Amino acid sequence: MLGLHSFKIFSAYIMTPYLQLQAARPSTIDALREDQASAMVQVLGIVGFALLAGLGAQVRIYLWEVPITFQTIAVYGSGLYLGWRNGLFSMLLYLMLGMFFPVFAGDGYGLVYILGALSGGYLLGYPLAALAIGYCSRRWNSLTGSMLSMLVGSVVLFTLGVIWLHVAAGHATWWESIDKGWLRFVAFDLAKILCVGLFYTGTRRFF
C-alpha cells in the first residue's frame, strides 16, 4: 500500500506537470504569435527567423548526400514563437531570399538550384513544417507539448525531404532514401527538438 501511495504522489506532483501538453499559465512570449502581436513585431519576427534560417544554413556537415545543418532550429523556432501563419511567412521569406542570395546550405541559389538540389524537398518543406508546428503549439505549449508539436513538423519535413531525395538521387529502393534522408538524421533532429523545446519553455517562464 505504501508503494502504491508513493507512486500516486510521484505521478501527481512530479510526472503530471511534464506530461501536460498545455502550459499552466500564459506568458508575455505568447504576444509574439500572429493573433496577438502588433504589425511591427510580426514583421520583425518574420524577418528575424528567415535570417536565422539563412545563418543556420552556413553551419553544414556533409557526412552523406544531405548535409546536417542548423536551419531546422529556425524552422522549429518560427512555428513555436510566431505561430502558424507568421512561421509559414518567415520560411517563405527565407525561400524568397534564396532566389537571389546564397542563403541555402549549398553554394548556389535561385529556383534552378532548389529544383536540382538533393535537399530541395527539405527546403520546400520548411514553410509547411513551421505551419504544422505553429498550429499544434496553439494549445500544445508546455515543454512536452512544444516538443510534440515539433515532432509533427519534423514528420512533415522529412516526409517531403525523403520523397524528393528518392526521385532526385535515383536511389534503387525507398529504404535507401529513408535511411539516408531520415534515419541518419533522427538523433541530430531529436537533439535540436530538445534544445529548442527547452529554450522555448525557458523563455516562456522567464517572461
C-alpha positions in Angstrom: 0.0 0.0 0.0 2.8 2.4 0.8 4.4 1.7 -2.5 1.1 2.4 -4.4 0.6 5.6 -2.4 4.2 6.8 -3.2 3.6 6.1 -6.9 0.4 8.2 -6.8 2.3 11.1 -5.2 5.1 10.7 -7.8 2.6 10.7 -10.6 0.5 13.6 -9.3 3.2 16.1 -8.3 6.3 15.1 -10.3 5.3 13.4 -13.6 2.0 15.1 -14.3 3.4 18.6 -15.0 5.8 17.2 -17.5 3.1 15.2 -19.3 0.7 18.1 -19.7 0.5 19.4 -23.3 -0.7 22.9 -22.3 1.3 25.3 -20.1 -0.3 26.2 -16.8 -0.3 29.9 -17.4 0.2 32.4 -20.3 3.5 34.2 -21.0 4.5 37.5 -22.5 6.3 35.5 -25.2 2.8 34.4 -26.5 2.4 38.0 -27.6 4.8 37.3 -30.5 2.3 35.0 -32.1 0.2 36.2 -35.1 -3.1 36.8 -33.3 -1.6 39.0 -30.5 1.4 40.8 -31.9 1.5 44.3 -33.5 2.2 44.6 -37.2 5.8 45.8 -36.4 6.5 42.9 -34.1 5.1 40.4 -36.7 7.4 41.8 -39.4 10.4 41.7 -37.2 9.7 38.2 -36.2 9.2 37.0 -39.8 12.4 38.7 -41.0 14.3 37.6 -37.9 13.6 33.9 -38.2 14.2 34.0 -42.0 17.6 35.4 -41.4 18.3 32.8 -38.6 17.5 30.1 -41.1 20.0 31.6 -43.5 22.6 31.8 -40.8 21.9 28.2 -39.7 22.5 27.0 -43.3 26.1 28.2 -43.1 26.8 25.6 -40.5 26.8 22.4 -42.5 28.4 19.0 -42.1 28.4 16.6 -45.1 28.5 13.0 -43.9 26.3 11.8 -46.8 24.2 13.2 -49.6 22.1 15.6 -47.5 24.1 17.8 -45.0 23.5 18.3 -41.3 22.6 22.0 -40.7 21.2 24.3 -38.1 18.4 25.5 -40.4 15.8 23.4 -38.7 16.4 25.1 -35.4 15.0 28.3 -37.0 12.2 26.4 -38.7 11.0 24.8 -35.4 11.5 28.1 -33.5 9.5 30.1 -36.0 6.5 27.8 -35.6 6.7 28.0 -31.8 7.3 31.7 -31.3 5.5 33.2 -34.3 2.5 30.8 -34.7 1.4 29.0 -37.8 0.8 32.0 -40.2 3.9 34.0 -39.5 6.0 30.9 -39.1 4.9 30.0 -42.6 5.6 33.5 -43.9 9.0 33.5 -42.3 10.1 30.3 -44.1 8.5 31.5 -47.3 10.6 34.7 -47.0 13.7 32.5 -46.4 13.0 30.7 -49.7 12.4 34.0 -51.4 15.8 35.3 -50.2 17.3 32.1 -51.7 16.1 33.1 -55.1 18.6 36.0 -55.1 21.2 35.3 -52.4 23.3 32.2 -51.4 21.4 31.5 -48.1 21.0 27.8 -48.6 23.3 25.0 -47.4 24.9 24.7 -50.8 26.8 27.3 -52.8 24.1 28.1 -55.3 20.8 30.0 -55.2 17.7 30.5 -57.3 14.9 28.3 -58.4 17.2 26.2 -60.6 19.3 25.4 -57.6 16.3 24.3 -55.5 14.9 22.1 -58.2 18.3 20.5 -58.8 19.4 20.1 -55.2 19.0 16.7 -53.4 17.8 18.7 -50.4 15.2 20.6 -52.4 12.3 18.7 -50.7 13.5 19.8 -47.2 13.7 23.4 -48.3 10.2 23.3 -49.7 9.1 21.5 -46.6 10.3 24.3 -44.2 7.2 26.5 -44.6 4.8 23.5 -44.1 6.7 22.3 -41.1 6.6 25.7 -39.5 2.9 25.9 -40.2 2.2 22.5 -38.6 4.3 23.4 -35.5 2.6 26.7 -35.1 -0.9 25.2 -35.4 -0.2 22.4 -33.0 1.5 24.7 -30.5 -1.5 26.9 -30.2 -2.5 24.6 -27.3 0.5 22.3 -27.0 2.8 25.0 -25.5 4.2 23.2 -22.5 7.7 21.6 -22.7 6.1 18.2 -23.7 3.5 19.9 -25.9 6.0 22.0 -27.8 8.3 19.0 -28.4 5.3 17.0 -29.6 4.4 20.0 -32.0 8.0 19.9 -33.3 7.8 16.2 -33.9 4.7 16.7 -36.0 6.6 19.3 -38.0 9.6 17.0 -38.3 7.4 14.3 -39.8 6.1 16.8 -42.4 9.6 18.0 -43.2 11.3 14.6 -43.5 8.4 13.1 -45.5 8.8 15.7 -48.2 12.6 15.5 -48.0 12.7 11.7 -48.4 10.3 11.7 -51.3 12.3 14.4 -53.1 15.6 12.7 -52.3 14.4 9.4 -53.7 13.4 10.9 -57.0 16.4 13.4 -57.3 19.1 10.9 -56.3 17.6 8.0 -58.2 18.0 5.5 -55.3 17.3 1.9 -56.2 15.0 1.4 -53.2 12.8 3.5 -50.9 14.7 2.0 -48.0 17.9 3.7 -49.1 16.2 7.0 -49.3 14.6 6.6 -45.9 17.9 5.6 -44.5 19.9 8.5 -46.0 17.2 11.0 -45.8 15.7 10.4 -42.4 17.1 7.6 -40.2 20.6 9.0 -40.2 19.2 12.4 -39.0 17.0 11.1 -36.2 19.5 11.6 -33.3 20.5 15.1 -34.6 16.9 16.1 -35.1 15.8 14.9 -31.6 18.7 16.8 -30.1 17.5 20.0 -31.9 13.9 19.4 -30.8 15.0 19.0 -27.2 17.2 22.2 -27.3 14.6 24.3 -28.9 11.9 23.0 -26.6 13.9 23.7 -23.5 14.8 27.2 -24.8 11.2 28.0 -25.7 9.9 26.8 -22.4 12.6 28.7 -20.5 11.8 32.0 -22.3 8.1 31.5 -21.6 8.7 31.0 -17.9 11.3 33.9 -17.7 8.9 36.3 -19.3 
